[in-house]
Amino acid sequence: MTPPLETVRVTHRRVACDGAQDIPGGASLGHPRVFLEIDEHGYVDCGYCDRRFILIGGPADGADQSTLGDYAEGGSH
C-alpha cells in the first residue's frame, strides 16, 4: 500500500471535503462538497479526491499511513 496523496489532521469526527482546500480558485476546481464521518478506525478517505482525514488523538494519528487501508465512509476494511 502507498500512503494517501494528502492527509489532514482534524479535531472533529465530522468533516467536509470539496477537494479545493488551499487551491487558488476555490471550490470551482474541486468536487461536490461531501460530509464524512470518522469512525472507530480514526480516519476516513474522501471518495472523490482520496484526501485522508485523521482524527487527532485517534488510533490512526501517528500511524504509518502506508499501513492503513483505503477507507471511505460507509466502506469496509
N, C-alpha and C positions, 0 to 999 in steps of 0.2 A: 504494500500500500504506500501511497505517497501522501504527504501532508496536504491539507486543503490550500488553495491558492491564497486565501486571505482568512485570517481569524480575527474576531472581535471579542474582547472580554467585556462582559456586561454584568450589571448588578441586579437585574430583574429577570425573572423566568419568562416573561412575555416580551418579545422583541418584534420590531417591524423591520422589514428589508424591502428596499426598492431598487437595489442594485446600483445606486448612484451616489452612495456615501463618498464624499471627498472627490467627486468628479466634477470638473468645471462644466457647466451646462445643466447640472442637476438632474432631476427625475426624467427629463425628456430623453436621456441617454441610457436609462436603466431599464427596469422591468416593472410590471404592475406591483404595487405595494402589497405585500403579504405579511400577515402576523403569524409568528411562530412561537411555540411553547416549548421551553426546555424542560425535560422530564428528569427522572432519576439518573440518567446517564450523564447529566451535567453539560450537555451540548446539543445543538441542533444545527443541521445544514440547510441552507436555503435551496429549494428545489430548482430555482431559476439560475442563480449565479454561483452556487456552491460555496458561498461565503459561510464560514462556520462561526457560530455564536457560542461562546464558552462562559458558563456561569462562574463568576469569581468565587472562589472557595468551594466550588463543586468538585465532584470526582474527576472531571476531565481537566481541571485547572492545574497547570504544571505538568500534565502528562505529555509524553511524546506523541504528538498529533498523528504521526505516520502509523502508529499502532492502533488508532481508533478507526473503526469502520465508518463509511458514509452513512449518515443517519438524518433523513429528512423527517419532519414531524409527521406522525401517522405511519411511518415506515417501521420496519423491524430490524433488529440487529442480527 
